[in-house]
Amino acid sequence: MGTSPFHGIFSALGNGTNDPSDDGELLHEERKKKQPSEVGKVAVDIYEQEDYYIIKAPIAGVRLSDLDIEVNDNVLTIRGFRKQTDAVPDDQYYLRECFFGPFSRSVTLPFVIDPRKVRATFNKECILKILVQKEEKVKIVKINEG
């Protein structure tokens, strides 16, 4: 498929690691040691299709009203809040991998994003799909004298 225009320019808020095991198997005592102001991460797939770059993020347990999409120059940020709906005491957990609370993910694109050309859908399977229209290439026409 060749070199991606995105190679090396994705960024996530947080510690920047993509290691899925970095927080996966914490017992409730270890989880309590973490800072309460921690911001969760959102996994994304990014691909291109026709005239769009598509950013796809499965975000279970969230309503559309809990999501915010912000565009600033060439950075698109997804923010939201996942609420804990079950009242389970901490001492009853053996394993807690599901993140509840604020989450965020920023993606840097290789061009300035026109917010008017960004579209988003959120389907019943809780998949957020953001369509960012590709920048229009300027064609250079050489004019000859004579």
WOMOKA-V33158 format. One record per residue. PSI is psi in degrees with one decimal (NA if undefined). OMEGA is omega as a letter, one per 40 degrees, with the letter a starting at -180 (999 if undefined). Layout:
psi=PSI omega=OMEGA
psi=PSI omega=OMEGA
//
This chain:
psi=-11.8 omega=i
psi=-175.4 omega=a
psi=133.4 omega=i
psi=140.5 omega=i
psi=-9.8 omega=a
psi=-4.8 omega=a
psi=118.6 omega=i
psi=9.8 omega=a
psi=7.7 omega=i
psi=143.9 omega=i
psi=145.2 omega=i
psi=144.5 omega=i
psi=147.3 omega=a
psi=-147.8 omega=a
psi=-4.6 omega=i
psi=-0.4 omega=a
psi=146.1 omega=i
psi=12.9 omega=a
psi=111.2 omega=a
psi=-15.0 omega=a
psi=-0.7 omega=a
psi=-20.6 omega=a
psi=12.9 omega=a
psi=-35.8 omega=a
psi=48.7 omega=i
psi=130.8 omega=i
psi=168.8 omega=a
psi=-31.5 omega=i
psi=-41.9 omega=i
psi=-37.3 omega=i
psi=-38.8 omega=a
psi=-28.8 omega=a
psi=-21.2 omega=a
psi=154.7 omega=a
psi=137.1 omega=a
psi=-16.9 omega=a
psi=13.3 omega=a
psi=141.6 omega=i
psi=128.2 omega=i
psi=168.6 omega=a
psi=155.6 omega=i
psi=127.7 omega=i
psi=138.8 omega=i
psi=151.9 omega=i
psi=138.1 omega=i
psi=128.5 omega=i
psi=169.1 omega=i
psi=146.6 omega=a
psi=117.4 omega=a
psi=-117.1 omega=a
psi=17.3 omega=a
psi=148.3 omega=i
psi=134.9 omega=a
psi=128.5 omega=i
psi=120.0 omega=a
psi=128.3 omega=a
psi=118.8 omega=i
psi=122.2 omega=a
psi=79.6 omega=a
psi=149.2 omega=i
psi=16.8 omega=a
psi=142.4 omega=i
psi=159.4 omega=i
psi=-36.7 omega=a
psi=-14.7 omega=i
psi=1.8 omega=a
psi=148.1 omega=i
psi=131.7 omega=i
psi=123.2 omega=a
psi=139.5 omega=i
psi=128.0 omega=i
psi=104.6 omega=a
psi=-109.0 omega=a
psi=17.3 omega=a
psi=127.5 omega=i
psi=127.9 omega=a
psi=131.5 omega=i
psi=125.4 omega=i
psi=152.8 omega=i
psi=-174.6 omega=a
psi=124.7 omega=i
psi=121.8 omega=a
psi=139.8 omega=i
psi=121.7 omega=a
psi=-18.5 omega=i
psi=137.0 omega=i
psi=80.0 omega=i
psi=123.7 omega=i
psi=145.1 omega=a
psi=-36.3 omega=a
psi=-4.4 omega=i
psi=-6.2 omega=i
psi=139.1 omega=i
psi=-32.1 omega=a
psi=134.1 omega=i
psi=101.2 omega=i
psi=-20.3 omega=a
psi=127.7 omega=a
psi=131.1 omega=i
psi=142.1 omega=a
psi=-161.3 omega=a
psi=144.9 omega=i
psi=159.9 omega=a
psi=150.4 omega=i
psi=129.7 omega=i
psi=140.0 omega=i
psi=127.4 omega=i
psi=122.2 omega=i
psi=158.9 omega=a
psi=22.6 omega=i
psi=162.6 omega=i
psi=131.4 omega=a
psi=129.8 omega=i
psi=109.9 omega=a
psi=-25.3 omega=i
psi=-15.0 omega=a
psi=20.0 omega=i
psi=131.7 omega=i
psi=148.0 omega=i
psi=144.9 omega=i
psi=153.8 omega=i
psi=106.0 omega=a
psi=178.2 omega=a
psi=-16.5 omega=i
psi=7.6 omega=i
psi=40.0 omega=i
psi=117.4 omega=i
psi=129.1 omega=a
psi=116.6 omega=a
psi=125.9 omega=i
psi=120.4 omega=i
psi=115.9 omega=a
psi=134.1 omega=i
psi=151.0 omega=i
psi=145.5 omega=i
psi=130.9 omega=i
psi=134.9 omega=i
psi=124.5 omega=i
psi=131.2 omega=i
psi=124.4 omega=i
psi=125.5 omega=i
psi=128.4 omega=a
psi=125.7 omega=i
psi=144.5 omega=i
psi=149.3 omega=i
psi=NA omega=999
//
